[in-house]
């Protein structure tokens, strides 16, 4: 887990001083048919999309299935992870993701 957090921190070093919650969306080119369609409906969150296949080996070893949504607070601290599992698709309600984004945003106030 520490390695995973380190890789994620390196990925987001550019965003280190960001004041927004960050959502990292990970999927693979071979799984495009199972893309999560609700990312554009989320508010007050920076959405970053990455291709699983293009990531370093250490990162790929930490992501157990795609697609995956990884949520970080404004300090890039890991807050929540949703992964596709055996179905290779995400069955999470966008309202649940938005509720978590809102909760994280309100914690900093």
C-alpha positions, 0 to 999 in steps of 0.5 A: 500500500505504501508503494501505491501511495508513493506512485500516486504521489509522484503522479500528482506532484504537479497538483501538490498544491491543489485545493480540489478533490482529485479523482483518478480514473483508471481503465485499459484500452482493451476494456473501453466498452466498460468505461464509467459513463458518469464522470462528467456529472461529478462537480467540484472534483478534478478528474484525471484519466489514465490508461492502465497499460501506460502506467509503471509496473509498480502502479499496475501491481497495485490496481487489482482490476479496471476500471478503477476510481481512486479519490484523493483529498486536496493534499493527495491523501487517499480517501476511497477506491472503487474497482471493477472486480470480476465484472470489469465494470464499475457499478457505483452510483455517481451520487455515492461518488459525489457524496464522498467528494462533498464530504471530503470538500467539507472536511477542509472547512 
